[in-house]
Amino acid sequence: METATVPAAQAPVAVAGDRPEERAEACSLLRAAGFPVREAADGESLVRLLAPDAPAQPGAVIILAACEAEGDHWLEQLARTGLRGRLPVVLVTGGSIPPERIAQWDPSEFLLRPLQPEELALRVRAALARNSQRAERRGKTEALRGRTRRISEAIRGSHDPLAMSRNVIAGLGEVFGVEHSWILTFGDERVPEQALGWSADGIRGTAPALAEEAARPLAARLWEDATVLTVPDHRDPALAPSCHPLAESAARDGLRSSLIVPLGHGASAFGLLWLGTDAPRTWTPLEASLVQHVAGNLAHGLVQGQLITAQRQVLERLRDLDRAKNEFVATVNHELRTPLSSIIGYLDLIIDDGEGRLPEETSRMLQVVARNAHRLHQLVEDVLMLSRSDAQQIRQSIEKFDLNTVLRSVVATMAPAAAAGDLRLRLEDPEPVQVEGDRAQLEQVFTNIISNAVKFTPSGGSVTVTLSSTAGDGVERACVRVADSGIGIPEDEVPKLYQRFFRGSNATAAAIQGTGLGLAIVQDLVHQHGGELLVDSRLGEGTTVSVELPVQR
């Protein structure tokens, strides 16, 4: 709460004291001098007079204290209001109170009895005037702090180093009323190199005349000492520091006064912030402190901006590489698919000539070629699928169908492979479950899962497929579980199964063929249908893969 800055002749004055006759005398003298007076006979009345919601708050307080106890009492009451030290206090005492005690109370003015009318009025007016000046200075200081705070906010609102520097030199130039300001950064891995100037007529792309070989050691010294350099007058040898390059630079730029702050981060400086005027100027500690604070924010912003710019460049480069990779994969896959399709087609024609004219050894070798051609063709299809997924180019043809029919088709397709491996593959009597999705993609999902189960289950084992529907959280879901009695997966490797090209260590050791892409594709397709893929496996005991799909999209 600031005291009222009203003319001295109209400022209300509170008179507080324990003795009624002394209060009456002081009130009479003050009224005669033109002061409105408020009288406080006790501590509670003084507190009420000074309350924020009081009808007329006093601009000063006169305390009449005949002894130390009375002085302590009234000053304690004043402290209750929160205005001690901000409201001028005129202390009136006799000669019995020790000077040391009066110094502890620290009044704005001090008088001894008997009161003299002219002296009392003069002391009150002086106390009010000084307090008004202090309030004005506090207001200017707060305004200055607020304006520099807005410069710091502008720094935090941008990641562009050039924009931050422009805001700072223009903002500081206007706030502190200087004719020139500069930012000079030397450029390293932390910040970009900059040489940017501002004058009263706007931004200009120039640096101070100080050469870099002189600016670097100056910045290093100021940064190491954690201080700023203020020069009231470059032409006065008594006021200017003994730095010939600085004096020469100031003369070339036409400067009379300078404030120079280092810019740095960590253990070393990387630049300077320089304010200059065309006339001599005494820089206050507050001005130096505020500029130093803004310089610290600017240095942090420049470092962060450089990091963010570098990260954006890396990210854009990665995006370019990713796009190039997708285009390359699509091109290569296209170039592989065409000859592979031709090879497989002709192999099928040769093997299935229907006349038995191929020698048995030749037929067996062609069968091996055909199997590997089909494997290579499947690998190409898998890689192409992942590439399309990364590029978000997978399209879905949504329809409503019975998931049971899809599972029956997949199980029928995998039955010969299961029989060849002496496995029991069965679909437990499922109930019809209608779902909305892409039939072909879901058929691929369950083909991959059941194929893996058959592949990783030793002879004599079993693979069981179940279908059920559940309802939870108001959402009906179809749940498909494929359980096998196969080799299982080490527990610590289960989370890695969804990674592309990852294969379990036991599968690799057993030389079981595969690319490690199947579950990655399955998971991607399941997620695109809004579902969840879960794998539960125990080494040597088998694996259960569960797919939960929402019935409605």
KAKAPE-V823445 format. One record per residue. N is the residue number from 1. RES is the residue in one letter. PHI is phi in degrees with one decimal (999 if undefined). BURIAL is 1 if it has 16 or more other C-alpha atoms within 10 Angstrom, else 0. D_LAST is the distance of its C-alpha to the last C-alpha in Angstrom with 2 decimals. Layout:
N & RES & PHI & BURIAL & D_LAST
N & RES & PHI & BURIAL & D_LAST
This chain:
1 & M & 999 & 0 & 63.14
2 & E & -84.0 & 0 & 65.60
3 & T & -72.2 & 1 & 69.03
4 & A & -69.3 & 1 & 69.91
5 & T & -99.1 & 0 & 71.55
6 & V & -104.8 & 0 & 74.05
7 & P & -53.9 & 0 & 77.68
8 & A & -58.5 & 1 & 79.92
9 & A & -69.7 & 0 & 82.15
10 & Q & -115.5 & 0 & 79.26
11 & A & -72.9 & 1 & 77.27
12 & P & -63.8 & 1 & 77.26
13 & V & -125.7 & 1 & 78.94
14 & A & -95.1 & 1 & 78.52
15 & V & -111.1 & 1 & 81.71
16 & A & -124.1 & 1 & 81.28
17 & G & -171.9 & 1 & 84.13
18 & D & -84.3 & 1 & 85.65
19 & R & -103.6 & 0 & 89.02
20 & P & -59.7 & 0 & 89.15
21 & E & -68.3 & 0 & 92.27
22 & E & -70.7 & 1 & 90.77
23 & R & -61.2 & 1 & 87.55
24 & A & -62.3 & 0 & 89.66
25 & E & -64.7 & 0 & 91.72
26 & A & -64.2 & 1 & 88.67
27 & C & -63.9 & 1 & 86.98
28 & S & -64.7 & 0 & 90.17
29 & L & -64.9 & 1 & 90.60
30 & L & -69.4 & 1 & 87.01
31 & R & -63.0 & 0 & 87.17
32 & A & -64.4 & 0 & 90.39
33 & A & -85.9 & 1 & 88.61
34 & G & 96.7 & 0 & 85.91
35 & F & -94.3 & 1 & 83.05
36 & P & -64.1 & 1 & 81.03
37 & V & -123.8 & 1 & 81.35
38 & R & -121.5 & 1 & 79.19
39 & E & -104.4 & 1 & 81.02
40 & A & -121.5 & 1 & 79.48
41 & A & -85.3 & 0 & 81.74
42 & D & -148.6 & 0 & 79.34
43 & G & -62.6 & 1 & 76.17
44 & E & -63.7 & 0 & 73.82
45 & S & -68.0 & 0 & 75.20
46 & L & -65.1 & 1 & 74.76
47 & V & -60.9 & 1 & 71.11
48 & R & -65.7 & 0 & 70.60
49 & L & -62.0 & 1 & 72.35
50 & L & -97.1 & 1 & 70.06
51 & A & -63.3 & 1 & 66.76
52 & P & -58.1 & 0 & 64.05
53 & D & -97.8 & 0 & 64.18
54 & A & -67.9 & 0 & 68.00
55 & P & -58.9 & 0 & 69.49
56 & A & -140.0 & 0 & 71.59
57 & Q & -76.4 & 1 & 70.88
58 & P & -64.1 & 1 & 73.98
59 & G & -91.8 & 1 & 74.14
60 & A & -156.1 & 1 & 76.52
61 & V & -126.3 & 1 & 77.92
62 & I & -105.1 & 1 & 81.60
63 & I & -109.7 & 1 & 82.19
64 & L & -98.7 & 1 & 85.70
65 & A & -127.1 & 1 & 86.26
66 & A & -83.6 & 1 & 89.72
67 & C & -148.4 & 0 & 88.67
68 & E & -62.3 & 0 & 85.95
69 & A & -61.9 & 0 & 84.35
70 & E & -65.6 & 1 & 83.98
71 & G & -63.3 & 1 & 82.44
72 & D & -59.7 & 0 & 79.93
73 & H & -60.3 & 1 & 79.04
74 & W & -72.0 & 1 & 78.37
75 & L & -70.0 & 1 & 76.49
76 & E & -65.2 & 0 & 74.24
77 & Q & -63.6 & 1 & 73.54
78 & L & -63.5 & 1 & 72.73
79 & A & -63.3 & 0 & 70.31
80 & R & -60.9 & 1 & 68.44
81 & T & -80.4 & 0 & 67.52
82 & G & 80.8 & 0 & 65.88
83 & L & -105.2 & 0 & 68.29
84 & R & -62.1 & 0 & 70.75
85 & G & 93.1 & 0 & 71.21
86 & R & -115.6 & 0 & 69.67
87 & L & -108.1 & 1 & 72.20
88 & P & -64.1 & 1 & 75.84
89 & V & -121.7 & 1 & 78.21
90 & V & -105.2 & 1 & 81.98
91 & L & -99.3 & 1 & 83.85
92 & V & -115.6 & 1 & 87.33
93 & T & -138.3 & 1 & 89.44
94 & G & -90.3 & 0 & 92.94
95 & G & -88.9 & 0 & 94.42
96 & S & -86.0 & 0 & 93.75
97 & I & -87.4 & 0 & 90.17
98 & P & -62.0 & 0 & 90.13
99 & P & -58.5 & 0 & 88.78
100 & E & -61.6 & 0 & 86.37
101 & R & -68.1 & 0 & 84.76
102 & I & -63.4 & 0 & 84.49
103 & A & -63.3 & 0 & 82.90
104 & Q & -64.4 & 0 & 80.23
105 & W & -70.1 & 0 & 79.41
106 & D & 52.7 & 0 & 79.06
107 & P & -75.2 & 1 & 79.83
108 & S & -70.1 & 1 & 79.48
109 & E & -139.9 & 1 & 83.16
110 & F & -140.3 & 1 & 86.03
111 & L & -131.1 & 1 & 89.22
112 & L & -108.3 & 0 & 92.25
113 & R & -69.6 & 0 & 94.08
114 & P & -76.7 & 0 & 95.98
115 & L & -73.1 & 0 & 93.53
116 & Q & -108.6 & 0 & 94.70
117 & P & -53.2 & 0 & 93.07
118 & E & -64.8 & 0 & 92.75
119 & E & -67.7 & 0 & 91.45
120 & L & -61.6 & 1 & 88.87
121 & A & -63.6 & 1 & 87.51
122 & L & -64.4 & 0 & 87.54
123 & R & -64.8 & 1 & 85.63
124 & V & -65.6 & 1 & 82.96
125 & R & -63.3 & 1 & 82.50
126 & A & -64.5 & 1 & 82.31
127 & A & -63.9 & 1 & 79.69
128 & L & -64.7 & 1 & 77.59
129 & A & -66.1 & 1 & 77.96
130 & R & -63.2 & 0 & 76.96
131 & N & -65.7 & 1 & 73.94
132 & S & -64.7 & 1 & 72.91
133 & Q & -65.1 & 0 & 73.24
134 & R & -63.2 & 0 & 71.13
135 & A & -63.6 & 1 & 68.42
136 & E & -65.3 & 0 & 68.50
137 & R & -64.7 & 0 & 68.24
138 & R & -62.4 & 0 & 65.33
139 & G & -63.5 & 0 & 63.60
140 & K & -65.3 & 0 & 64.18
141 & T & -63.0 & 0 & 62.98
142 & E & -64.6 & 0 & 59.75
143 & A & -64.4 & 0 & 59.24
144 & L & -64.7 & 1 & 59.86
145 & R & -61.6 & 1 & 57.44
146 & G & -63.8 & 0 & 54.78
147 & R & -69.0 & 1 & 55.25
148 & T & -70.3 & 1 & 55.11
149 & R & -63.7 & 0 & 52.03
150 & R & -67.6 & 0 & 50.29
151 & I & -65.0 & 1 & 51.27
152 & S & -63.5 & 1 & 49.61
153 & E & -64.8 & 0 & 46.45
154 & A & -65.4 & 1 & 46.47
155 & I & -63.2 & 1 & 46.75
156 & R & -69.2 & 1 & 43.71
157 & G & -85.6 & 0 & 41.74
158 & S & -139.0 & 0 & 42.03
159 & H & -112.7 & 1 & 41.55
160 & D & -91.0 & 1 & 43.86
161 & P & -55.7 & 1 & 47.32
162 & L & -65.7 & 0 & 49.16
163 & A & -65.0 & 0 & 47.61
164 & M & -61.0 & 1 & 48.45
165 & S & -64.5 & 1 & 52.02
166 & R & -59.8 & 1 & 52.50
167 & N & -60.4 & 1 & 51.39
168 & V & -70.4 & 1 & 53.75
169 & I & -68.1 & 1 & 56.92
170 & A & -71.2 & 1 & 56.56
171 & G & -64.8 & 1 & 55.63
172 & L & -65.1 & 1 & 58.44
173 & G & -59.4 & 1 & 60.89
174 & E & -74.7 & 1 & 60.24
175 & V & -64.8 & 0 & 60.03
176 & F & -97.7 & 0 & 63.27
177 & G & 63.6 & 0 & 65.10
178 & V & -97.0 & 1 & 65.99
179 & E & -90.2 & 1 & 66.82
180 & H & -142.7 & 1 & 65.12
181 & S & -151.5 & 1 & 62.33
182 & W & -138.1 & 1 & 61.03
183 & I & -126.6 & 1 & 58.43
184 & L & -128.3 & 1 & 59.43
185 & T & -117.4 & 1 & 57.21
186 & F & -83.1 & 1 & 58.52
187 & G & 81.4 & 0 & 55.20
188 & D & -153.7 & 0 & 54.04
189 & E & -67.9 & 0 & 50.83
190 & R & -88.2 & 1 & 50.09
191 & V & -140.6 & 1 & 50.53
192 & P & -77.4 & 1 & 51.14
193 & E & -74.7 & 0 & 54.69
194 & Q & -139.8 & 1 & 55.45
195 & A & -142.8 & 1 & 58.60
196 & L & -130.3 & 1 & 57.84
197 & G & -123.8 & 1 & 60.31
198 & W & -138.5 & 1 & 60.45
199 & S & -131.4 & 1 & 63.45
200 & A & -58.4 & 0 & 64.02
201 & D & -98.4 & 0 & 63.20
202 & G & 126.0 & 0 & 59.78
203 & I & -70.9 & 1 & 58.04
204 & R & -140.6 & 0 & 60.01
205 & G & -85.7 & 0 & 59.12
206 & T & -127.0 & 0 & 62.21
207 & A & -104.8 & 1 & 63.07
208 & P & -62.9 & 1 & 66.09
209 & A & -68.9 & 0 & 69.28
210 & L & -67.7 & 1 & 69.21
211 & A & -68.5 & 0 & 68.89
212 & E & -61.2 & 0 & 66.13
213 & E & -66.6 & 0 & 68.75
214 & A & -93.9 & 0 & 69.97
215 & A & -69.1 & 1 & 66.56
216 & R & -61.3 & 1 & 65.14
217 & P & -64.9 & 0 & 67.90
218 & L & -63.9 & 1 & 67.92
219 & A & -62.7 & 1 & 64.17
220 & A & -63.2 & 1 & 64.59
221 & R & -67.0 & 0 & 67.50
222 & L & -64.3 & 1 & 65.82
223 & W & -67.0 & 1 & 62.61
224 & E & -65.0 & 0 & 64.62
225 & D & -84.7 & 0 & 66.61
226 & A & 52.5 & 0 & 63.51
227 & T & -139.0 & 0 & 65.49
228 & V & -120.3 & 1 & 65.84
229 & L & -110.6 & 1 & 68.83
230 & T & -116.6 & 1 & 70.45
231 & V & -123.5 & 1 & 73.39
232 & P & -63.6 & 1 & 75.12
233 & D & -154.5 & 1 & 77.37
234 & H & -66.7 & 1 & 77.39
235 & R & -89.0 & 1 & 80.95
236 & D & -98.0 & 0 & 82.39
237 & P & -57.5 & 0 & 83.26
238 & A & -74.8 & 0 & 83.30
239 & L & -106.1 & 0 & 79.68
240 & A & -93.1 & 1 & 78.07
241 & P & -70.2 & 1 & 77.18
242 & S & -80.8 & 0 & 79.12
243 & C & -134.9 & 0 & 76.50
244 & H & -59.9 & 0 & 78.09
245 & P & -59.4 & 0 & 74.91
246 & L & -67.0 & 1 & 73.29
247 & A & -63.6 & 1 & 76.38
248 & E & -64.3 & 0 & 76.59
249 & S & -63.6 & 0 & 72.93
250 & A & -61.4 & 1 & 73.37
251 & A & -66.1 & 0 & 76.44
252 & R & -66.2 & 0 & 74.71
253 & D & -86.6 & 1 & 71.81
254 & G & 73.8 & 0 & 74.28
255 & L & -93.4 & 1 & 73.08
256 & R & -106.4 & 1 & 75.30
257 & S & -140.8 & 1 & 72.84
258 & S & -142.5 & 1 & 69.74
259 & L & -130.1 & 1 & 67.06
260 & I & -121.0 & 1 & 65.38
261 & V & -122.9 & 1 & 62.43
262 & P & -76.4 & 1 & 61.06
263 & L & -111.8 & 1 & 57.43
264 & G & -164.9 & 1 & 56.19
265 & H & -154.4 & 1 & 53.70
266 & G & 75.6 & 0 & 54.52
267 & A & -90.5 & 0 & 58.02
268 & S & -140.6 & 0 & 58.98
269 & A & -87.4 & 1 & 59.14
270 & F & -133.6 & 1 & 57.58
271 & G & 174.1 & 1 & 59.02
272 & L & -135.8 & 1 & 60.88
273 & L & -116.7 & 1 & 60.25
274 & W & -128.8 & 1 & 63.46
275 & L & -111.2 & 1 & 64.53
276 & G & -138.7 & 1 & 67.88
277 & T & -125.3 & 1 & 70.20
278 & D & -87.4 & 1 & 73.15
279 & A & -132.4 & 0 & 75.37
280 & P & -57.7 & 1 & 76.26
281 & R & -154.2 & 1 & 73.84
282 & T & -96.2 & 0 & 73.72
283 & W & -86.1 & 1 & 70.20
284 & T & -80.1 & 0 & 69.44
285 & P & -57.4 & 0 & 67.81
286 & L & -64.0 & 0 & 64.91
287 & E & -60.5 & 1 & 64.34
288 & A & -62.1 & 1 & 64.50
289 & S & -65.5 & 0 & 62.08
290 & L & -66.4 & 1 & 59.50
291 & V & -65.1 & 1 & 59.68
292 & Q & -63.0 & 1 & 59.38
293 & H & -64.9 & 1 & 56.25
294 & V & -63.6 & 1 & 54.65
295 & A & -62.1 & 1 & 55.72
296 & G & -63.1 & 1 & 53.99
297 & N & -64.5 & 1 & 50.71
298 & L & -64.7 & 1 & 51.15
299 & A & -59.1 & 1 & 51.86
300 & H & -63.0 & 1 & 48.74
301 & G & -65.4 & 1 & 46.68
302 & L & -64.3 & 1 & 48.19
303 & V & -64.7 & 1 & 47.42
304 & Q & -64.6 & 1 & 43.81
305 & G & -63.1 & 1 & 43.45
306 & Q & -64.5 & 1 & 44.86
307 & L & -63.5 & 1 & 42.43
308 & I & -65.5 & 0 & 39.41
309 & T & -61.6 & 0 & 40.75
310 & A & -63.8 & 0 & 41.27
311 & Q & -64.7 & 0 & 37.78
312 & R & -64.3 & 0 & 36.31
313 & Q & -64.2 & 0 & 38.49
314 & V & -63.8 & 0 & 37.43
315 & L & -62.3 & 0 & 33.73
316 & E & -65.3 & 0 & 34.25
317 & R & -64.5 & 0 & 36.26
318 & L & -63.5 & 0 & 33.58
319 & R & -64.1 & 0 & 31.04
320 & D & -62.4 & 0 & 33.61
321 & L & -64.2 & 0 & 34.14
322 & D & -65.5 & 0 & 30.46
323 & R & -63.6 & 0 & 30.18
324 & A & -64.3 & 0 & 33.36
325 & K & -63.2 & 0 & 32.10
326 & N & -62.6 & 1 & 28.92
327 & E & -64.9 & 0 & 31.12
328 & F & -65.3 & 0 & 33.63
329 & V & -61.8 & 1 & 31.17
330 & A & -62.9 & 1 & 29.71
331 & T & -66.5 & 0 & 33.30
332 & V & -62.8 & 0 & 34.59
333 & N & -61.1 & 1 & 31.79
334 & H & -63.6 & 0 & 32.42
335 & E & -69.0 & 0 & 36.12
336 & L & -83.7 & 0 & 35.63
337 & R & -63.9 & 1 & 33.24
338 & T & -62.8 & 0 & 35.66
339 & P & -67.6 & 0 & 38.74
340 & L & -64.4 & 1 & 36.85
341 & S & -60.7 & 0 & 35.45
342 & S & -66.2 & 0 & 39.01
343 & I & -61.2 & 1 & 40.48
344 & I & -63.8 & 1 & 38.12
345 & G & -60.3 & 0 & 38.71
346 & Y & -68.2 & 0 & 42.47
347 & L & -62.2 & 1 & 42.47
348 & D & -61.2 & 0 & 40.70
349 & L & -64.4 & 0 & 43.30
350 & I & -68.2 & 0 & 46.16
351 & I & -68.2 & 1 & 45.00
352 & D & -97.8 & 0 & 44.19
353 & D & -69.2 & 0 & 47.41
354 & G & 75.4 & 0 & 47.97
355 & E & -116.4 & 0 & 51.71
356 & G & 65.8 & 0 & 52.09
357 & R & -84.3 & 0 & 54.28
358 & L & -78.8 & 0 & 52.79
359 & P & -60.9 & 0 & 54.79
360 & E & -60.3 & 0 & 52.98
361 & E & -64.8 & 0 & 53.20
362 & T & -63.7 & 0 & 51.81
363 & S & -60.6 & 1 & 48.94
364 & R & -64.8 & 0 & 48.11
365 & M & -65.7 & 0 & 48.15
366 & L & -65.6 & 1 & 45.94
367 & Q & -62.7 & 0 & 43.41
368 & V & -63.4 & 0 & 43.33
369 & V & -60.2 & 0 & 42.90
370 & A & -63.4 & 1 & 40.04
371 & R & -61.9 & 0 & 38.19
372 & N & -69.8 & 0 & 38.57
373 & A & -64.7 & 1 & 37.58
374 & H & -64.6 & 1 & 34.31
375 & R & -62.0 & 0 & 33.79
376 & L & -63.7 & 0 & 34.50
377 & H & -63.2 & 1 & 32.18
378 & Q & -67.0 & 0 & 29.30
379 & L & -62.0 & 1 & 30.20
380 & V & -59.9 & 1 & 30.12
381 & E & -63.5 & 1 & 26.65
382 & D & -65.0 & 1 & 25.40
383 & V & -63.9 & 1 & 27.08
384 & L & -63.2 & 1 & 25.78
385 & M & -61.3 & 1 & 22.17
386 & L & -64.8 & 1 & 22.79
387 & S & -62.5 & 1 & 24.59
388 & R & -64.8 & 1 & 21.80
389 & S & -64.1 & 1 & 19.38
390 & D & -60.8 & 0 & 22.02
391 & A & -85.5 & 0 & 22.41
392 & Q & 53.9 & 0 & 18.67
393 & Q & -111.6 & 0 & 19.29
394 & I & -80.3 & 0 & 16.75
395 & R & -103.5 & 0 & 14.89
396 & Q & -115.6 & 0 & 11.93
397 & S & -108.7 & 0 & 12.12
398 & I & -81.4 & 0 & 8.81
399 & E & -149.5 & 0 & 9.87
400 & K & -102.0 & 0 & 9.81
401 & F & -152.9 & 1 & 12.55
402 & D & -87.3 & 0 & 14.54
403 & L & -63.3 & 1 & 14.32
404 & N & -59.5 & 1 & 17.93
405 & T & -66.8 & 0 & 19.19
406 & V & -64.8 & 1 & 17.95
407 & L & -64.1 & 1 & 19.73
408 & R & -61.8 & 0 & 22.78
409 & S & -64.2 & 0 & 23.06
410 & V & -66.5 & 1 & 22.94
411 & V & -61.2 & 1 & 25.44
412 & A & -64.5 & 0 & 27.68
413 & T & -67.1 & 0 & 27.71
414 & M & -85.8 & 1 & 28.67
415 & A & -59.3 & 1 & 31.22
416 & P & -60.3 & 0 & 34.18
417 & A & -64.6 & 0 & 33.75
418 & A & -65.9 & 1 & 33.59
419 & A & -64.8 & 0 & 36.65
420 & A & -63.1 & 0 & 38.51
421 & G & -95.1 & 1 & 38.04
422 & D & 57.4 & 1 & 39.09
423 & L & -116.2 & 1 & 35.78
424 & R & -96.1 & 1 & 34.17
425 & L & -111.1 & 1 & 30.57
426 & R & -142.7 & 1 & 28.87
427 & L & -109.6 & 1 & 25.57
428 & E & -68.6 & 0 & 26.10
429 & D & -31.2 & 0 & 25.57
430 & P & -85.2 & 1 & 21.84
431 & E & -86.6 & 0 & 20.39
432 & P & -61.9 & 0 & 17.84
433 & V & -130.9 & 1 & 14.21
434 & Q & -83.6 & 1 & 11.63
435 & V & -130.8 & 1 & 8.36
436 & E & -110.5 & 1 & 6.02
437 & G & 179.6 & 1 & 7.35
438 & D & -91.1 & 1 & 10.75
439 & R & -58.4 & 1 & 13.37
440 & A & -64.1 & 0 & 16.19
441 & Q & -68.7 & 1 & 14.78
442 & L & -69.5 & 1 & 13.88
443 & E & -63.8 & 1 & 17.30
444 & Q & -65.8 & 1 & 18.84
445 & V & -56.8 & 1 & 17.43
446 & F & -74.5 & 1 & 19.02
447 & T & -64.6 & 1 & 22.06
448 & N & -63.5 & 1 & 22.83
449 & I & -66.1 & 1 & 22.53
450 & I & -68.4 & 1 & 24.61
451 & S & -61.7 & 1 & 26.99
452 & N & -61.9 & 1 & 27.70
453 & A & -60.2 & 1 & 28.34
454 & V & -65.8 & 1 & 30.79
455 & K & -65.9 & 1 & 32.40
456 & F & -98.9 & 1 & 33.11
457 & T & -108.8 & 1 & 34.32
458 & P & -66.8 & 1 & 38.10
459 & S & -54.8 & 0 & 39.80
460 & G & 89.9 & 0 & 39.80
461 & G & -85.6 & 1 & 36.53
462 & S & -141.8 & 1 & 33.29
463 & V & -131.6 & 1 & 29.56
464 & T & -119.6 & 1 & 27.40
465 & V & -113.5 & 1 & 23.74
466 & T & -127.8 & 1 & 22.01
467 & L & -131.7 & 1 & 18.72
468 & S & -148.0 & 1 & 17.85
469 & S & -122.4 & 1 & 15.29
470 & T & -133.8 & 0 & 15.61
471 & A & -134.0 & 0 & 14.81
472 & G & -150.2 & 0 & 15.61
473 & D & 56.3 & 0 & 15.44
474 & G & 75.0 & 0 & 13.83
475 & V & -118.4 & 0 & 10.61
476 & E & -85.4 & 1 & 10.73
477 & R & -129.7 & 1 & 10.62
478 & A & -98.2 & 1 & 12.11
479 & C & -122.0 & 1 & 15.13
480 & V & -113.8 & 1 & 17.22
481 & R & -121.2 & 1 & 20.66
482 & V & -117.7 & 1 & 23.24
483 & A & -112.0 & 1 & 26.64
484 & D & -125.7 & 1 & 29.81
485 & S & -107.3 & 1 & 33.43
486 & G & -83.5 & 1 & 34.00
487 & I & -76.7 & 1 & 35.77
488 & G & 71.5 & 1 & 33.23
489 & I & -136.6 & 1 & 32.93
490 & P & -54.4 & 0 & 35.17
491 & E & -56.8 & 0 & 33.57
492 & D & -73.4 & 0 & 34.13
493 & E & -98.0 & 0 & 32.38
494 & V & -58.1 & 1 & 29.04
495 & P & -62.8 & 0 & 27.55
496 & K & -86.0 & 0 & 28.74
497 & L & -61.5 & 1 & 26.93
498 & Y & -83.4 & 1 & 24.00
499 & Q & -75.9 & 0 & 26.59
500 & R & -66.7 & 1 & 27.25
501 & F & 68.3 & 0 & 30.35
502 & F & -82.6 & 1 & 30.96
503 & R & -131.3 & 1 & 32.54
504 & G & -59.3 & 0 & 33.84
505 & S & -63.0 & 0 & 37.59
506 & N & -71.6 & 0 & 38.27
507 & A & -67.8 & 0 & 36.42
508 & T & -66.2 & 0 & 38.49
509 & A & -62.7 & 0 & 41.64
510 & A & -84.4 & 0 & 41.04
511 & A & 58.6 & 0 & 40.59
512 & I & -81.6 & 0 & 37.28
513 & Q & -68.0 & 0 & 35.92
514 & G & 164.7 & 1 & 32.65
515 & T & -107.0 & 0 & 31.45
516 & G & 80.5 & 1 & 29.29
517 & L & -102.1 & 1 & 26.29
518 & G & -56.3 & 1 & 24.25
519 & L & -68.9 & 1 & 22.52
520 & A & -62.2 & 1 & 22.09
521 & I & -68.2 & 1 & 20.11
522 & V & -58.9 & 1 & 18.17
523 & Q & -60.7 & 1 & 17.29
524 & D & -62.6 & 1 & 16.27
525 & L & -66.6 & 1 & 13.92
526 & V & -63.1 & 1 & 12.40
527 & H & -64.4 & 0 & 12.00
528 & Q & -65.7 & 1 & 10.42
529 & H & -92.1 & 1 & 7.56
530 & G & 76.5 & 0 & 7.64
531 & G & -105.6 & 1 & 10.07
532 & E & -130.4 & 1 & 13.82
533 & L & -116.3 & 1 & 16.87
534 & L & -126.4 & 0 & 20.06
535 & V & -125.0 & 1 & 23.53
536 & D & -123.4 & 0 & 26.42
537 & S & -143.8 & 1 & 29.71
538 & R & -132.0 & 1 & 33.44
539 & L & -58.4 & 0 & 36.10
540 & G & 81.0 & 0 & 37.78
541 & E & -115.4 & 0 & 35.65
542 & G & 123.8 & 1 & 32.36
543 & T & -137.0 & 1 & 28.74
544 & T & -121.2 & 1 & 25.51
545 & V & -108.2 & 1 & 22.23
546 & S & -115.8 & 1 & 19.11
547 & V & -122.9 & 1 & 15.47
548 & E & -112.0 & 1 & 12.89
549 & L & -125.1 & 1 & 9.24
550 & P & -67.4 & 1 & 6.60
551 & V & -66.4 & 1 & 6.79
552 & Q & -117.3 & 0 & 3.81
553 & R & -83.3 & 0 & 0.00
